[in-house]
Structure formats: structure tokens, C-alpha cells
């Protein structure tokens, strides 16, 4: 009976710690960066933006030669050209 109580207490403490750790802030390197997809007649396949998807971020990518068609996570493939206007 004591083993069962101890095992339940350990499981409860583990669950509480896991729950608390899940609310830690993300490092800034992972926070809200992404890429705009560029149309096929653009100078690149994707254009990286930093921070939030804003009108100013889109304009920077358009000035760098990307005709924005949507958003996505940035590709790491060797055959995808990603520009960073920032």
C-alpha cells in the first residue's frame, strides 16, 4: 500500500512539473519568424521575415524582388532560394 501511495505521489509531482515547464517562453530565435512564398516569376522562392507578419515586412520582401503569394515556414532545402531583406 505504501508503494502505491509513493508511486502515485511521484506521478503527480511529475505531472505538475511537466505542466509548469510547458509554459516557458520560447527563445526569440523561434518566435514568430517565417517566410513568404514568392510567385514563380520572382527572384527567389521564399523571403524570410522576422517577428510578426506585417504590411511593412511584406513590403521589404516585395522590394527585394518577391511577389508574395502566401506564408510558410522557411525551407532548408538546398534547391530553394530564400532571401532575407532585413
Jmol script that loads the backbone (N, CA, C; Angstrom):
load data "model"
ATOM      1  N   UNK A   1       0.814  -1.188   0.000  1.00  0.00           N
ATOM      2  CA  UNK A   1       0.000   0.000   0.000  1.00  0.00           C
ATOM      3  C   UNK A   1       0.864   1.261   0.000  1.00  0.00           C
ATOM      4  N   UNK A   2       1.975   1.257   0.797  1.00  0.00           N
ATOM      5  CA  UNK A   2       2.858   2.414   0.847  1.00  0.00           C
ATOM      6  C   UNK A   2       3.510   2.648  -0.516  1.00  0.00           C
ATOM      7  N   UNK A   3       3.873   1.557  -1.198  1.00  0.00           N
ATOM      8  CA  UNK A   3       4.497   1.697  -2.512  1.00  0.00           C
ATOM      9  C   UNK A   3       3.536   2.346  -3.503  1.00  0.00           C
ATOM     10  N   UNK A   4       2.284   1.995  -3.433  1.00  0.00           N
ATOM     11  CA  UNK A   4       1.277   2.559  -4.329  1.00  0.00           C
ATOM     12  C   UNK A   4       1.088   4.055  -4.081  1.00  0.00           C
ATOM     13  N   UNK A   5       1.081   4.460  -2.818  1.00  0.00           N
ATOM     14  CA  UNK A   5       0.927   5.873  -2.471  1.00  0.00           C
ATOM     15  C   UNK A   5       2.154   6.665  -2.929  1.00  0.00           C
ATOM     16  N   UNK A   6       3.336   6.119  -2.709  1.00  0.00           N
ATOM     17  CA  UNK A   6       4.568   6.795  -3.129  1.00  0.00           C
ATOM     18  C   UNK A   6       4.609   6.916  -4.653  1.00  0.00           C
ATOM     19  N   UNK A   7       4.245   5.860  -5.355  1.00  0.00           N
ATOM     20  CA  UNK A   7       4.232   5.881  -6.815  1.00  0.00           C
ATOM     21  C   UNK A   7       3.234   6.917  -7.345  1.00  0.00           C
ATOM     22  N   UNK A   8       2.062   7.007  -6.725  1.00  0.00           N
ATOM     23  CA  UNK A   8       1.060   7.996  -7.127  1.00  0.00           C
ATOM     24  C   UNK A   8       1.556   9.417  -6.856  1.00  0.00           C
ATOM     25  N   UNK A   9       2.249   9.615  -5.735  1.00  0.00           N
ATOM     26  CA  UNK A   9       2.780  10.939  -5.400  1.00  0.00           C
ATOM     27  C   UNK A   9       3.863  11.351  -6.398  1.00  0.00           C
ATOM     28  N   UNK A  10       4.733  10.437  -6.768  1.00  0.00           N
ATOM     29  CA  UNK A  10       5.782  10.728  -7.745  1.00  0.00           C
ATOM     30  C   UNK A  10       5.159  11.069  -9.099  1.00  0.00           C
ATOM     31  N   UNK A  11       4.159  10.326  -9.503  1.00  0.00           N
ATOM     32  CA  UNK A  11       3.481  10.594 -10.773  1.00  0.00           C
ATOM     33  C   UNK A  11       2.801  11.963 -10.750  1.00  0.00           C
ATOM     34  N   UNK A  12       2.189  12.323  -9.626  1.00  0.00           N
ATOM     35  CA  UNK A  12       1.526  13.617  -9.516  1.00  0.00           C
ATOM     36  C   UNK A  12       2.532  14.760  -9.580  1.00  0.00           C
ATOM     37  N   UNK A  13       3.653  14.625  -8.895  1.00  0.00           N
ATOM     38  CA  UNK A  13       4.693  15.660  -8.925  1.00  0.00           C
ATOM     39  C   UNK A  13       5.250  15.791 -10.335  1.00  0.00           C
ATOM     40  N   UNK A  14       5.474  14.670 -11.012  1.00  0.00           N
ATOM     41  CA  UNK A  14       5.964  14.704 -12.390  1.00  0.00           C
ATOM     42  C   UNK A  14       4.985  15.397 -13.323  1.00  0.00           C
ATOM     43  N   UNK A  15       3.703  15.136 -13.163  1.00  0.00           N
ATOM     44  CA  UNK A  15       2.687  15.769 -13.999  1.00  0.00           C
ATOM     45  C   UNK A  15       2.638  17.272 -13.753  1.00  0.00           C
ATOM     46  N   UNK A  16       2.739  17.696 -12.486  1.00  0.00           N
ATOM     47  CA  UNK A  16       2.714  19.121 -12.166  1.00  0.00           C
ATOM     48  C   UNK A  16       3.948  19.809 -12.738  1.00  0.00           C
ATOM     49  N   UNK A  17       5.124  19.214 -12.606  1.00  0.00           N
ATOM     50  CA  UNK A  17       6.341  19.808 -13.154  1.00  0.00           C
ATOM     51  C   UNK A  17       6.275  19.891 -14.678  1.00  0.00           C
ATOM     52  N   UNK A  18       5.793  18.844 -15.313  1.00  0.00           N
ATOM     53  CA  UNK A  18       5.645  18.859 -16.768  1.00  0.00           C
ATOM     54  C   UNK A  18       4.697  19.944 -17.232  1.00  0.00           C
ATOM     55  N   UNK A  19       3.613  20.123 -16.523  1.00  0.00           N
ATOM     56  CA  UNK A  19       2.650  21.165 -16.856  1.00  0.00           C
ATOM     57  C   UNK A  19       3.265  22.552 -16.699  1.00  0.00           C
ATOM     58  N   UNK A  20       4.006  22.763 -15.617  1.00  0.00           N
ATOM     59  CA  UNK A  20       4.620  24.062 -15.373  1.00  0.00           C
ATOM     60  C   UNK A  20       5.690  24.377 -16.413  1.00  0.00           C
ATOM     61  N   UNK A  21       6.478  23.395 -16.801  1.00  0.00           N
ATOM     62  CA  UNK A  21       7.543  23.619 -17.775  1.00  0.00           C
ATOM     63  C   UNK A  21       7.003  23.865 -19.177  1.00  0.00           C
ATOM     64  N   UNK A  22       5.793  23.443 -19.462  1.00  0.00           N
ATOM     65  CA  UNK A  22       5.235  23.642 -20.796  1.00  0.00           C
ATOM     66  C   UNK A  22       4.899  25.099 -21.065  1.00  0.00           C
ATOM     67  N   UNK A  23       4.914  25.955 -20.060  1.00  0.00           N
ATOM     68  CA  UNK A  23       4.591  27.363 -20.233  1.00  0.00           C
ATOM     69  C   UNK A  23       5.825  28.258 -20.281  1.00  0.00           C
ATOM     70  N   UNK A  24       7.006  27.696 -20.450  1.00  0.00           N
ATOM     71  CA  UNK A  24       8.208  28.500 -20.557  1.00  0.00           C
ATOM     72  C   UNK A  24       8.201  29.252 -21.886  1.00  0.00           C
ATOM     73  N   UNK A  25       8.715  30.459 -21.885  1.00  0.00           N
ATOM     74  CA  UNK A  25       8.749  31.279 -23.098  1.00  0.00           C
ATOM     75  C   UNK A  25       9.690  30.665 -24.118  1.00  0.00           C
ATOM     76  N   UNK A  26       9.328  30.807 -25.396  1.00  0.00           N
ATOM     77  CA  UNK A  26      10.185  30.339 -26.471  1.00  0.00           C
ATOM     78  C   UNK A  26      11.362  31.286 -26.634  1.00  0.00           C
ATOM     79  N   UNK A  27      12.518  30.759 -27.001  1.00  0.00           N
ATOM     80  CA  UNK A  27      13.625  31.665 -27.309  1.00  0.00           C
ATOM     81  C   UNK A  27      13.258  32.554 -28.486  1.00  0.00           C
ATOM     82  N   UNK A  28      13.819  33.738 -28.537  1.00  0.00           N
ATOM     83  CA  UNK A  28      13.447  34.681 -29.588  1.00  0.00           C
ATOM     84  C   UNK A  28      13.785  34.157 -30.974  1.00  0.00           C
ATOM     85  N   UNK A  29      14.719  33.235 -31.084  1.00  0.00           N
ATOM     86  CA  UNK A  29      15.055  32.678 -32.390  1.00  0.00           C
ATOM     87  C   UNK A  29      13.896  31.870 -32.972  1.00  0.00           C
ATOM     88  N   UNK A  30      13.001  31.388 -32.139  1.00  0.00           N
ATOM     89  CA  UNK A  30      11.893  30.587 -32.613  1.00  0.00           C
ATOM     90  C   UNK A  30      10.567  31.353 -32.619  1.00  0.00           C
ATOM     91  N   UNK A  31      10.580  32.575 -32.209  1.00  0.00           N
ATOM     92  CA  UNK A  31       9.323  33.299 -32.025  1.00  0.00           C
ATOM     93  C   UNK A  31       8.890  34.011 -33.297  1.00  0.00           C
ATOM     94  N   UNK A  32       7.871  33.514 -33.920  1.00  0.00           N
ATOM     95  CA  UNK A  32       7.120  34.171 -34.983  1.00  0.00           C
ATOM     96  C   UNK A  32       7.909  34.545 -36.223  1.00  0.00           C
ATOM     97  N   UNK A  33       9.013  33.897 -36.514  1.00  0.00           N
ATOM     98  CA  UNK A  33       9.690  34.119 -37.775  1.00  0.00           C
ATOM     99  C   UNK A  33       9.146  33.136 -38.791  1.00  0.00           C
ATOM    100  N   UNK A  34       9.144  33.538 -40.022  1.00  0.00           N
ATOM    101  CA  UNK A  34       8.654  32.665 -41.075  1.00  0.00           C
ATOM    102  C   UNK A  34       9.102  33.165 -42.422  1.00  0.00           C
ATOM    103  N   UNK A  35       8.481  32.638 -43.466  1.00  0.00           N
ATOM    104  CA  UNK A  35       8.819  33.034 -44.821  1.00  0.00           C
ATOM    105  C   UNK A  35       7.558  33.303 -45.613  1.00  0.00           C
ATOM    106  N   UNK A  36       7.691  34.232 -46.546  1.00  0.00           N
ATOM    107  CA  UNK A  36       6.649  34.450 -47.530  1.00  0.00           C
ATOM    108  C   UNK A  36       6.972  33.582 -48.737  1.00  0.00           C
ATOM    109  N   UNK A  37       5.972  32.996 -49.320  1.00  0.00           N
ATOM    110  CA  UNK A  37       6.147  32.264 -50.565  1.00  0.00           C
ATOM    111  C   UNK A  37       6.145  33.282 -51.695  1.00  0.00           C
ATOM    112  N   UNK A  38       7.045  33.106 -52.637  1.00  0.00           N
ATOM    113  CA  UNK A  38       7.150  34.021 -53.764  1.00  0.00           C
ATOM    114  C   UNK A  38       6.607  33.344 -55.015  1.00  0.00           C
ATOM    115  N   UNK A  39       6.007  34.144 -55.903  1.00  0.00           N
ATOM    116  CA  UNK A  39       5.473  33.594 -57.142  1.00  0.00           C
ATOM    117  C   UNK A  39       6.617  33.098 -58.037  1.00  0.00           C
ATOM    118  N   UNK A  40       6.273  32.317 -59.038  1.00  0.00           N
ATOM    119  CA  UNK A  40       7.291  31.691 -59.886  1.00  0.00           C
ATOM    120  C   UNK A  40       8.086  32.705 -60.709  1.00  0.00           C
ATOM    121  N   UNK A  41       7.556  33.893 -60.938  1.00  0.00           N
ATOM    122  CA  UNK A  41       8.305  34.890 -61.693  1.00  0.00           C
ATOM    123  C   UNK A  41       9.067  35.863 -60.778  1.00  0.00           C
ATOM    124  N   UNK A  42       9.278  35.488 -59.525  1.00  0.00           N
ATOM    125  CA  UNK A  42      10.047  36.293 -58.576  1.00  0.00           C
ATOM    126  C   UNK A  42      11.518  35.900 -58.630  1.00  0.00           C
ATOM    127  N   UNK A  43      12.358  36.707 -57.978  1.00  0.00           N
ATOM    128  CA  UNK A  43      13.794  36.431 -57.965  1.00  0.00           C
ATOM    129  C   UNK A  43      14.191  35.348 -56.965  1.00  0.00           C
ATOM    130  N   UNK A  44      13.252  34.889 -56.127  1.00  0.00           N
ATOM    131  CA  UNK A  44      13.529  33.847 -55.134  1.00  0.00           C
ATOM    132  C   UNK A  44      12.281  33.008 -54.932  1.00  0.00           C
ATOM    133  N   UNK A  45      12.431  31.898 -54.204  1.00  0.00           N
ATOM    134  CA  UNK A  45      11.296  31.028 -53.897  1.00  0.00           C
ATOM    135  C   UNK A  45      10.588  31.454 -52.614  1.00  0.00           C
ATOM    136  N   UNK A  46      11.384  31.954 -51.648  1.00  0.00           N
ATOM    137  CA  UNK A  46      10.847  32.387 -50.363  1.00  0.00           C
ATOM    138  C   UNK A  46      11.587  33.631 -49.895  1.00  0.00           C
ATOM    139  N   UNK A  47      10.926  34.419 -49.048  1.00  0.00           N
ATOM    140  CA  UNK A  47      11.527  35.615 -48.463  1.00  0.00           C
ATOM    141  C   UNK A  47      11.291  35.571 -46.953  1.00  0.00           C
ATOM    142  N   UNK A  48      12.378  35.633 -46.195  1.00  0.00           N
ATOM    143  CA  UNK A  48      12.289  35.497 -44.738  1.00  0.00           C
ATOM    144  C   UNK A  48      11.831  36.798 -44.092  1.00  0.00           C
ATOM    145  N   UNK A  49      10.914  36.677 -43.120  1.00  0.00           N
ATOM    146  CA  UNK A  49      10.538  37.840 -42.310  1.00  0.00           C
ATOM    147  C   UNK A  49      10.816  37.536 -40.852  1.00  0.00           C
ATOM    148  N   UNK A  50      11.048  38.581 -40.084  1.00  0.00           N
ATOM    149  CA  UNK A  50      11.377  38.457 -38.660  1.00  0.00           C
ATOM    150  C   UNK A  50      10.273  39.120 -37.848  1.00  0.00           C
ATOM    151  N   UNK A  51       9.825  38.460 -36.819  1.00  0.00           N
ATOM    152  CA  UNK A  51       8.740  38.995 -35.999  1.00  0.00           C
ATOM    153  C   UNK A  51       7.404  38.605 -36.586  1.00  0.00           C
ATOM    154  N   UNK A  52       6.454  39.490 -36.508  1.00  0.00           N
ATOM    155  CA  UNK A  52       5.097  39.215 -36.981  1.00  0.00           C
ATOM    156  C   UNK A  52       4.969  39.483 -38.472  1.00  0.00           C
ATOM    157  N   UNK A  53       3.975  38.856 -39.072  1.00  0.00           N
ATOM    158  CA  UNK A  53       3.630  39.085 -40.473  1.00  0.00           C
ATOM    159  C   UNK A  53       2.913  40.429 -40.559  1.00  0.00           C
ATOM    160  N   UNK A  54       3.626  41.452 -41.004  1.00  0.00           N
ATOM    161  CA  UNK A  54       3.054  42.796 -41.075  1.00  0.00           C
ATOM    162  C   UNK A  54       3.159  43.339 -42.489  1.00  0.00           C
ATOM    163  N   UNK A  55       2.455  44.426 -42.746  1.00  0.00           N
ATOM    164  CA  UNK A  55       2.494  45.094 -44.039  1.00  0.00           C
ATOM    165  C   UNK A  55       3.922  45.535 -44.365  1.00  0.00           C
ATOM    166  N   UNK A  56       4.623  46.080 -43.373  1.00  0.00           N
ATOM    167  CA  UNK A  56       5.999  46.540 -43.589  1.00  0.00           C
ATOM    168  C   UNK A  56       6.928  45.384 -43.966  1.00  0.00           C
ATOM    169  N   UNK A  57       6.756  44.231 -43.309  1.00  0.00           N
ATOM    170  CA  UNK A  57       7.572  43.052 -43.642  1.00  0.00           C
ATOM    171  C   UNK A  57       7.316  42.613 -45.080  1.00  0.00           C
ATOM    172  N   UNK A  58       6.058  42.603 -45.492  1.00  0.00           N
ATOM    173  CA  UNK A  58       5.714  42.221 -46.869  1.00  0.00           C
ATOM    174  C   UNK A  58       6.327  43.197 -47.870  1.00  0.00           C
ATOM    175  N   UNK A  59       6.281  44.487 -47.559  1.00  0.00           N
ATOM    176  CA  UNK A  59       6.842  45.494 -48.461  1.00  0.00           C
ATOM    177  C   UNK A  59       8.353  45.326 -48.611  1.00  0.00           C
ATOM    178  N   UNK A  60       9.058  44.982 -47.533  1.00  0.00           N
ATOM    179  CA  UNK A  60      10.500  44.734 -47.616  1.00  0.00           C
ATOM    180  C   UNK A  60      10.794  43.584 -48.571  1.00  0.00           C
ATOM    181  N   UNK A  61       9.995  42.519 -48.485  1.00  0.00           N
ATOM    182  CA  UNK A  61      10.208  41.371 -49.368  1.00  0.00           C
ATOM    183  C   UNK A  61       9.853  41.712 -50.808  1.00  0.00           C
ATOM    184  N   UNK A  62       8.806  42.488 -50.997  1.00  0.00           N
ATOM    185  CA  UNK A  62       8.450  42.896 -52.351  1.00  0.00           C
ATOM    186  C   UNK A  62       9.541  43.778 -52.958  1.00  0.00           C
ATOM    187  N   UNK A  63      10.144  44.647 -52.147  1.00  0.00           N
ATOM    188  CA  UNK A  63      11.232  45.497 -52.624  1.00  0.00           C
ATOM    189  C   UNK A  63      12.476  44.663 -52.969  1.00  0.00           C
ATOM    190  N   UNK A  64      12.620  43.497 -52.334  1.00  0.00           N
ATOM    191  CA  UNK A  64      13.757  42.621 -52.610  1.00  0.00           C
ATOM    192  C   UNK A  64      13.508  41.703 -53.807  1.00  0.00           C
ATOM    193  N   UNK A  65      12.319  41.805 -54.418  1.00  0.00           N
ATOM    194  CA  UNK A  65      12.051  41.032 -55.622  1.00  0.00           C
ATOM    195  C   UNK A  65      11.138  39.844 -55.452  1.00  0.00           C
ATOM    196  N   UNK A  66      10.420  39.772 -54.361  1.00  0.00           N
ATOM    197  CA  UNK A  66       9.500  38.654 -54.105  1.00  0.00           C
ATOM    198  C   UNK A  66       8.060  39.129 -54.281  1.00  0.00           C
ATOM    199  N   UNK A  67       7.341  38.485 -55.180  1.00  0.00           N
ATOM    200  CA  UNK A  67       5.907  38.759 -55.310  1.00  0.00           C
ATOM    201  C   UNK A  67       5.191  37.789 -54.376  1.00  0.00           C
ATOM    202  N   UNK A  68       4.758  38.288 -53.225  1.00  0.00           N
ATOM    203  CA  UNK A  68       4.239  37.465 -52.132  1.00  0.00           C
ATOM    204  C   UNK A  68       2.924  36.796 -52.542  1.00  0.00           C
ATOM    205  N   UNK A  69       2.872  35.460 -52.324  1.00  0.00           N
ATOM    206  CA  UNK A  69       1.654  34.702 -52.606  1.00  0.00           C
ATOM    207  C   UNK A  69       1.080  34.039 -51.366  1.00  0.00           C
ATOM    208  N   UNK A  70       1.833  34.016 -50.266  1.00  0.00           N
ATOM    209  CA  UNK A  70       1.353  33.387 -49.043  1.00  0.00           C
ATOM    210  C   UNK A  70       2.461  33.298 -48.015  1.00  0.00           C
ATOM    211  N   UNK A  71       2.201  32.557 -46.929  1.00  0.00           N
ATOM    212  CA  UNK A  71       3.199  32.375 -45.880  1.00  0.00           C
ATOM    213  C   UNK A  71       3.451  30.892 -45.652  1.00  0.00           C
ATOM    214  N   UNK A  72       4.618  30.593 -45.112  1.00  0.00           N
ATOM    215  CA  UNK A  72       5.000  29.212 -44.800  1.00  0.00           C
ATOM    216  C   UNK A  72       6.188  29.254 -43.848  1.00  0.00           C
ATOM    217  N   UNK A  73       6.562  28.081 -43.354  1.00  0.00           N
ATOM    218  CA  UNK A  73       7.807  28.007 -42.611  1.00  0.00           C
ATOM    219  C   UNK A  73       8.943  28.011 -43.628  1.00  0.00           C
ATOM    220  N   UNK A  74      10.088  28.489 -43.219  1.00  0.00           N
ATOM    221  CA  UNK A  74      11.219  28.615 -44.142  1.00  0.00           C
ATOM    222  C   UNK A  74      11.805  27.242 -44.466  1.00  0.00           C
ATOM    223  N   UNK A  75      12.089  27.048 -45.726  1.00  0.00           N
ATOM    224  CA  UNK A  75      12.653  25.788 -46.184  1.00  0.00           C
ATOM    225  C   UNK A  75      14.155  25.767 -45.949  1.00  0.00           C
ATOM    226  N   UNK A  76      14.681  24.593 -45.667  1.00  0.00           N
ATOM    227  CA  UNK A  76      16.124  24.418 -45.540  1.00  0.00           C
ATOM    228  C   UNK A  76      16.674  23.597 -46.689  1.00  0.00           C
ATOM    229  N   UNK A  77      15.845  23.303 -47.682  1.00  0.00           N
ATOM    230  CA  UNK A  77      16.290  22.506 -48.827  1.00  0.00           C
ATOM    231  C   UNK A  77      17.289  23.292 -49.654  1.00  0.00           C
ATOM    232  N   UNK A  78      18.254  22.593 -50.224  1.00  0.00           N
ATOM    233  CA  UNK A  78      19.322  23.232 -50.994  1.00  0.00           C
ATOM    234  C   UNK A  78      18.799  23.857 -52.283  1.00  0.00           C
ATOM    235  N   UNK A  79      17.722  23.346 -52.832  1.00  0.00           N
ATOM    236  CA  UNK A  79      17.228  23.846 -54.109  1.00  0.00           C
ATOM    237  C   UNK A  79      16.189  24.968 -53.966  1.00  0.00           C
ATOM    238  N   UNK A  80      15.969  25.460 -52.748  1.00  0.00           N
ATOM    239  CA  UNK A  80      15.021  26.551 -52.506  1.00  0.00           C
ATOM    240  C   UNK A  80      15.804  27.815 -52.177  1.00  0.00           C
ATOM    241  N   UNK A  81      15.623  28.845 -52.988  1.00  0.00           N
ATOM    242  CA  UNK A  81      16.326  30.109 -52.762  1.00  0.00           C
ATOM    243  C   UNK A  81      15.517  30.969 -51.799  1.00  0.00           C
ATOM    244  N   UNK A  82      16.123  31.282 -50.634  1.00  0.00           N
ATOM    245  CA  UNK A  82      15.482  32.102 -49.612  1.00  0.00           C
ATOM    246  C   UNK A  82      16.268  33.396 -49.485  1.00  0.00           C
ATOM    247  N   UNK A  83      15.577  34.531 -49.628  1.00  0.00           N
ATOM    248  CA  UNK A  83      16.235  35.825 -49.449  1.00  0.00           C
ATOM    249  C   UNK A  83      15.837  36.416 -48.101  1.00  0.00           C
ATOM    250  N   UNK A  84      16.701  37.239 -47.545  1.00  0.00           N
ATOM    251  CA  UNK A  84      16.448  37.889 -46.258  1.00  0.00           C
ATOM    252  C   UNK A  84      16.711  39.383 -46.415  1.00  0.00           C
ATOM    253  N   UNK A  85      15.669  40.194 -46.606  1.00  0.00           N
ATOM    254  CA  UNK A  85      15.858  41.616 -46.846  1.00  0.00           C
ATOM    255  C   UNK A  85      16.201  42.423 -45.598  1.00  0.00           C
ATOM    256  N   UNK A  86      16.185  41.805 -44.431  1.00  0.00           N
ATOM    257  CA  UNK A  86      16.435  42.546 -43.180  1.00  0.00           C
ATOM    258  C   UNK A  86      17.904  42.628 -42.862  1.00  0.00           C
TER     259      UNK A  86
END
end "model"
wireframe off; spacefill off
backbone 0.3
color backbone group
